[in-house]
Amino acid sequence: MTGAKDVKIKRSWKIVREASRYSLSGNFWEEVKRASLKEKEIKNALVLLEEAGEIRIKRAKDGRKLYVLTLRDIRRNPVKLDRWLTKG
């Protein structure tokens, strides 16, 4: 992995960890906005991590990406998160 890619992955994990804190709240995207996080930035971070093989974004039967459920799973299963972080 190149240095630039490592930096992007670390930055993406930071964004995902921050966003996962709000994943259990009733209205996730409003909570994220109040926390000064950007929806597009979170989604891009998740996609980058999926492309890097770090995570798998959950999908609905119709193929839509389920970002909030993915973040909720990351929050509820820190052991998996630790495995993902130490991978590489």
Rosetta constraint file for C-alpha pairs under 8 A:
AtomPair CA 1 CA 5 HARMONIC 6.43 0.50
AtomPair CA 1 CA 6 HARMONIC 6.58 0.50
AtomPair CA 2 CA 6 HARMONIC 6.24 0.50
AtomPair CA 3 CA 7 HARMONIC 6.31 0.50
AtomPair CA 4 CA 8 HARMONIC 6.34 0.50
AtomPair CA 5 CA 9 HARMONIC 6.16 0.50
AtomPair CA 6 CA 10 HARMONIC 6.14 0.50
AtomPair CA 7 CA 11 HARMONIC 6.07 0.50
AtomPair CA 8 CA 12 HARMONIC 6.00 0.50
AtomPair CA 9 CA 13 HARMONIC 6.15 0.50
AtomPair CA 9 CA 45 HARMONIC 7.99 0.50
AtomPair CA 9 CA 48 HARMONIC 7.32 0.50
AtomPair CA 9 CA 49 HARMONIC 6.51 0.50
AtomPair CA 9 CA 52 HARMONIC 7.96 0.50
AtomPair CA 10 CA 14 HARMONIC 6.28 0.50
AtomPair CA 11 CA 15 HARMONIC 6.38 0.50
AtomPair CA 12 CA 16 HARMONIC 6.11 0.50
AtomPair CA 12 CA 42 HARMONIC 7.95 0.50
AtomPair CA 12 CA 45 HARMONIC 4.61 0.50
AtomPair CA 12 CA 46 HARMONIC 7.13 0.50
AtomPair CA 12 CA 48 HARMONIC 7.36 0.50
AtomPair CA 12 CA 49 HARMONIC 6.95 0.50
AtomPair CA 13 CA 17 HARMONIC 5.97 0.50
AtomPair CA 13 CA 45 HARMONIC 7.33 0.50
AtomPair CA 13 CA 49 HARMONIC 7.71 0.50
AtomPair CA 14 CA 18 HARMONIC 6.23 0.50
AtomPair CA 15 CA 19 HARMONIC 6.11 0.50
AtomPair CA 15 CA 41 HARMONIC 7.86 0.50
AtomPair CA 15 CA 42 HARMONIC 6.35 0.50
AtomPair CA 15 CA 45 HARMONIC 6.86 0.50
AtomPair CA 16 CA 20 HARMONIC 5.94 0.50
AtomPair CA 16 CA 42 HARMONIC 6.47 0.50
AtomPair CA 16 CA 45 HARMONIC 6.80 0.50
AtomPair CA 16 CA 46 HARMONIC 6.93 0.50
AtomPair CA 16 CA 71 HARMONIC 7.18 0.50
AtomPair CA 17 CA 21 HARMONIC 6.76 0.50
AtomPair CA 17 CA 75 HARMONIC 7.84 0.50
AtomPair CA 18 CA 22 HARMONIC 7.74 0.50
AtomPair CA 19 CA 23 HARMONIC 6.77 0.50
AtomPair CA 19 CA 32 HARMONIC 6.86 0.50
AtomPair CA 19 CA 37 HARMONIC 7.68 0.50
AtomPair CA 19 CA 42 HARMONIC 7.12 0.50
AtomPair CA 19 CA 71 HARMONIC 7.22 0.50
AtomPair CA 20 CA 24 HARMONIC 7.91 0.50
AtomPair CA 20 CA 71 HARMONIC 4.92 0.50
AtomPair CA 20 CA 72 HARMONIC 6.19 0.50
AtomPair CA 20 CA 74 HARMONIC 6.85 0.50
AtomPair CA 20 CA 75 HARMONIC 5.55 0.50
AtomPair CA 21 CA 75 HARMONIC 6.87 0.50
AtomPair CA 22 CA 28 HARMONIC 6.06 0.50
AtomPair CA 22 CA 31 HARMONIC 6.49 0.50
AtomPair CA 22 CA 32 HARMONIC 6.80 0.50
AtomPair CA 23 CA 28 HARMONIC 5.75 0.50
AtomPair CA 23 CA 68 HARMONIC 6.09 0.50
AtomPair CA 23 CA 69 HARMONIC 7.68 0.50
AtomPair CA 23 CA 71 HARMONIC 5.99 0.50
AtomPair CA 23 CA 72 HARMONIC 5.07 0.50
AtomPair CA 23 CA 75 HARMONIC 7.50 0.50
AtomPair CA 24 CA 28 HARMONIC 7.37 0.50
AtomPair CA 24 CA 72 HARMONIC 6.33 0.50
AtomPair CA 25 CA 31 HARMONIC 7.47 0.50
AtomPair CA 27 CA 31 HARMONIC 6.42 0.50
AtomPair CA 28 CA 32 HARMONIC 6.18 0.50
AtomPair CA 28 CA 68 HARMONIC 7.39 0.50
AtomPair CA 29 CA 33 HARMONIC 6.27 0.50
AtomPair CA 29 CA 39 HARMONIC 7.08 0.50
AtomPair CA 30 CA 34 HARMONIC 6.30 0.50
AtomPair CA 31 CA 35 HARMONIC 6.28 0.50
AtomPair CA 32 CA 36 HARMONIC 6.46 0.50
AtomPair CA 32 CA 37 HARMONIC 5.34 0.50
AtomPair CA 32 CA 38 HARMONIC 7.03 0.50
AtomPair CA 32 CA 39 HARMONIC 7.42 0.50
AtomPair CA 33 CA 37 HARMONIC 5.52 0.50
AtomPair CA 33 CA 38 HARMONIC 6.49 0.50
AtomPair CA 33 CA 39 HARMONIC 7.73 0.50
AtomPair CA 37 CA 41 HARMONIC 7.58 0.50
AtomPair CA 37 CA 42 HARMONIC 7.69 0.50
AtomPair CA 38 CA 42 HARMONIC 6.39 0.50
AtomPair CA 39 CA 43 HARMONIC 6.28 0.50
AtomPair CA 40 CA 44 HARMONIC 6.00 0.50
AtomPair CA 41 CA 45 HARMONIC 6.09 0.50
AtomPair CA 42 CA 46 HARMONIC 6.29 0.50
AtomPair CA 43 CA 47 HARMONIC 6.21 0.50
AtomPair CA 43 CA 67 HARMONIC 6.91 0.50
AtomPair CA 44 CA 48 HARMONIC 6.07 0.50
AtomPair CA 45 CA 49 HARMONIC 6.19 0.50
AtomPair CA 46 CA 50 HARMONIC 6.15 0.50
AtomPair CA 46 CA 55 HARMONIC 7.82 0.50
AtomPair CA 46 CA 57 HARMONIC 7.20 0.50
AtomPair CA 46 CA 67 HARMONIC 7.64 0.50
AtomPair CA 47 CA 51 HARMONIC 6.13 0.50
AtomPair CA 47 CA 57 HARMONIC 7.61 0.50
AtomPair CA 48 CA 52 HARMONIC 6.17 0.50
AtomPair CA 49 CA 53 HARMONIC 6.29 0.50
AtomPair CA 49 CA 54 HARMONIC 5.14 0.50
AtomPair CA 49 CA 55 HARMONIC 5.88 0.50
AtomPair CA 50 CA 54 HARMONIC 5.64 0.50
AtomPair CA 50 CA 55 HARMONIC 4.90 0.50
AtomPair CA 50 CA 56 HARMONIC 5.37 0.50
AtomPair CA 50 CA 57 HARMONIC 6.61 0.50
AtomPair CA 54 CA 84 HARMONIC 5.93 0.50
AtomPair CA 54 CA 87 HARMONIC 7.86 0.50
AtomPair CA 55 CA 84 HARMONIC 7.26 0.50
AtomPair CA 56 CA 70 HARMONIC 7.92 0.50
AtomPair CA 57 CA 65 HARMONIC 6.49 0.50
AtomPair CA 57 CA 66 HARMONIC 6.72 0.50
AtomPair CA 57 CA 67 HARMONIC 6.66 0.50
AtomPair CA 57 CA 70 HARMONIC 5.71 0.50
AtomPair CA 58 CA 65 HARMONIC 6.07 0.50
AtomPair CA 58 CA 66 HARMONIC 5.28 0.50
AtomPair CA 58 CA 67 HARMONIC 7.05 0.50
AtomPair CA 58 CA 69 HARMONIC 6.89 0.50
AtomPair CA 58 CA 70 HARMONIC 5.62 0.50
AtomPair CA 59 CA 63 HARMONIC 5.46 0.50
AtomPair CA 59 CA 64 HARMONIC 5.42 0.50
AtomPair CA 59 CA 65 HARMONIC 4.57 0.50
AtomPair CA 59 CA 66 HARMONIC 5.27 0.50
AtomPair CA 60 CA 64 HARMONIC 5.29 0.50
AtomPair CA 60 CA 65 HARMONIC 6.53 0.50
AtomPair CA 60 CA 66 HARMONIC 6.63 0.50
AtomPair CA 66 CA 70 HARMONIC 6.29 0.50
AtomPair CA 67 CA 71 HARMONIC 6.26 0.50
AtomPair CA 68 CA 72 HARMONIC 6.03 0.50
AtomPair CA 69 CA 73 HARMONIC 6.11 0.50
AtomPair CA 70 CA 74 HARMONIC 6.33 0.50
AtomPair CA 71 CA 75 HARMONIC 6.20 0.50
AtomPair CA 72 CA 76 HARMONIC 6.09 0.50
AtomPair CA 73 CA 77 HARMONIC 5.94 0.50
AtomPair CA 74 CA 78 HARMONIC 6.30 0.50
AtomPair CA 74 CA 80 HARMONIC 7.24 0.50
AtomPair CA 74 CA 81 HARMONIC 6.07 0.50
AtomPair CA 77 CA 81 HARMONIC 6.63 0.50
AtomPair CA 78 CA 82 HARMONIC 6.02 0.50
AtomPair CA 79 CA 83 HARMONIC 6.27 0.50
AtomPair CA 80 CA 84 HARMONIC 6.14 0.50
AtomPair CA 81 CA 85 HARMONIC 6.11 0.50
AtomPair CA 82 CA 86 HARMONIC 6.14 0.50
AtomPair CA 83 CA 87 HARMONIC 6.02 0.50
